[in-house]
Amino acid sequence: MFELENNVRKNILQLKAYSSARDEFSGKDGVFLDANENPYGSLNRYPDPQQKKLKNKLSELKSIPVENVFVGNGSDEVIDISFRIFCEPGKDKALTFSPTYGMYDVSSDINNIELIKIPLDDTFQIDFKTLETHLKDNDLKLILICSPNNPTGNILKNIDWILERFKGIVIVDEAYIDFSKSDSYISKIEKYPNLIVSQTFSKAWGLAAARVGTAYSDSKIISLFNKVKAPYNVSELNQIAAINALENFKEFSEKREIILQQKLWLENELSLIPLVKKVYPSDSNFLLIETLDANKIYKNLVAQKVITRNRNSLVKNCIRITVGSSEENIKLINALKKN
Ligand SMILES: *Cc1c(COP(=O)(O)O)cnc(C)c1O
């Protein structure tokens, strides 16, 4: 059985959250002399610390109560906060798979948490047999699963197997889920009280500059997130940008459709280029390709001002390519042909 209290650091359980000046009064028409703000200007007031309007919109879109929604300064904040809540520095461990998103390493290092990495199999799926031997480790508190996975692009199958067995916290990072045909794990947060699903406005929503990430989980976990976050963690400008994006759902889904069509075009073009050995199947907005010589091809592309991500150190001779606009994709293909 999962018991939240057994999985939260003692100091966090005992923590008394900072109560911001505006937490006690939510009207807009008062005389606000409580927060030492400047009375003049247009960005002079602190933003809503609880992002109520944005959370209400997310709650509607995802069909879950607002108590289950957290909004952070990018989804990287969700990962960092999770380490701080659930893992005792210098003692507890976390686990992920490799290759995967590089920020898990950085965030665990910053928090002084050992990160165990289990290699994915040759189809980039989870090796459950190896994983099983680690689940008995009492110091293992957190499992990070990126699905669709970066940089391999594929959905990881059967995450339920982990949720049913592991007594710690499971984070499913769904930064790319909007590009996938698979369902989000958000629908399973009621079933699994140890599940945190993280999503972002940085990819399909086109707001990477705004730094808005979201997490969906049991309301008790969301309360802990709210206790640990910086009081005004999402700026007013960024809250407005995210609200505007949600109000323009049609634009979001049209752009997404174009990107997915461009992905098909790019997959086909890439497969016709002799120095591309393999185009891996992708459930996201990028393609991992295996080439004859990734270092050389990568440098040659940079020389032609086409920037891709050389993943040779993670997956031999592989390059990760984001699906761009039609013009950008044509430039990439032309540049590759000049290799
Ligand atoms: C891009 C990406 C994110 C997004 O992080 P933000 O901080 O929200 O911009 C999260 N996870 C993965 C795996 C990513 O590739």
Boltz pocket constraint, residues with backbone or C-beta under 6 A from the ligand:
constraints:
  - pocket:
      binder: B
      contacts: [[A, 73], [A, 74], [A, 75], [A, 76], [A, 77], [A, 101], [A, 146], [A, 148], [A, 150], [A, 173], [A, 175], [A, 199], [A, 200], [A, 201], [A, 202], [A, 203], [A, 208], [A, 211], [A, 212], [A, 213]]
      max_distance: 6.0
